[in-house]
């Protein structure tokens, strides 16, 4: 699924990777951003990426990853 601005999953993966690179290693933000980057890079569209992130564990990383997913996807529109 491409957003209205034309960003696809690989564009969103790159944005998430940049956020991970700027977060302290071992932080919740770093773990969430890495998870989102990998998920966007390995799924075919945003719906599949979100479904995949819903299965992420532990809970705190899942919640942070879903918040980051929403943030990145909203910026892409």
QUIKAZI-V933785 format. One record per residue. N is the residue number from 1. RES is the residue in three letters. PHI is phi in degrees with one decimal (NA if undefined). Layout:
n = (N/N)
res = (RES/RES)
phi = (PHI/PHI)
//
This chain:
n = (1/2/3/4/5/6/7/8/9/10/11/12/13/14/15/16/17/18/19/20/21/22/23/24/25/26/27/28/29/30/31/32/33/34/35/36/37/38/39/40/41/42/43/44/45/46/47/48/49/50/51/52/53/54/55/56/57/58/59/60/61/62/63/64/65/66/67/68/69/70/71/72/73/74/75/76/77)
res = (UNK/UNK/UNK/UNK/UNK/UNK/UNK/UNK/UNK/UNK/UNK/UNK/UNK/UNK/UNK/UNK/UNK/UNK/UNK/UNK/UNK/UNK/UNK/UNK/UNK/UNK/UNK/UNK/UNK/UNK/UNK/UNK/UNK/UNK/UNK/UNK/UNK/UNK/UNK/UNK/UNK/UNK/UNK/UNK/UNK/UNK/UNK/UNK/UNK/UNK/UNK/UNK/UNK/UNK/UNK/UNK/UNK/UNK/UNK/UNK/UNK/UNK/UNK/UNK/UNK/UNK/UNK/UNK/UNK/UNK/UNK/UNK/UNK/UNK/UNK/UNK/UNK)
phi = (NA/-97.8/-76.2/-62.1/-86.8/92.5/-78.2/-106.6/-59.0/-68.8/-63.8/-68.1/-62.3/-64.7/-64.2/-66.5/-63.6/-62.6/-64.9/-63.4/-64.0/-89.4/-91.8/-61.7/-57.7/90.0/-79.6/-60.5/-62.0/-63.4/-61.9/-65.6/-65.4/-62.3/-62.2/-66.4/-60.2/-64.1/-65.1/-61.7/-71.3/-116.1/-120.2/-86.5/-155.7/-64.4/-63.0/-67.2/-62.3/-64.0/-58.9/-64.0/-64.5/-62.2/-95.3/-70.2/-132.6/-75.8/-56.4/-66.0/-70.0/-59.1/-60.6/-64.6/-66.3/-67.0/-63.8/-66.3/-54.9/-60.6/-62.6/-65.9/-67.7/-65.5/-66.3/-75.2/-79.7)
//
